[in-house]
Amino acid sequence: MPEILDIITAATAAYHRFEAAHPDSDIRMAVRNAVKFLAADLKTAAELTATTRKG
C-alpha cells in the first residue's frame, strides 16, 4: 500500500533532519530505535494489507 510506504519515508526523512540537529546520543539512539520499530510495524501492516486484498 503506497500510503504506508509514504509514512515510512516521511518518518525516515524526519529522523534524518532530527539527527542533523546533533541531539544527545542517548536521545538520538532512542528516536532511531523508535523509527526503526515504526518502519518494521508499518511494513508488516503493508504486507498484511496486501495479503488481505489478494485473498
Number of C-alpha atoms within 10 A of each C-alpha: 12 8 9 16 14 11 14 20 13 12 16 17 12 13 17 12 11 14 17 9 10 10 11 9 10 9 12 16 13 11 15 17 12 13 17 15 12 16 19 13 13 16 16 13 14 17 13 13 13 12 10 9 8 7 5
